[in-house]
Amino acid sequence: MATVAASTVQSTRREATRVALTAAALGLLIVWAVGFSPVGAVHNAAHDTRHAFAFPCH
């Protein structure tokens, strides 16, 4: 019984680590892509996203 519990905890930690690393990689990719994109393109994408969520921006 203790072996099953320890295995579950280890799997949960491994899954949490994998999720955290995936999120960090995605975040770094977004920051990198925004850093090399034209300023107007980033502004327009953010502007359109805010409107899509019915969030006022002006």
Residue pairs with C-beta under 8 A, 6 or more apart in sequence:
34 42
47 57
50 56
50 57
51 57
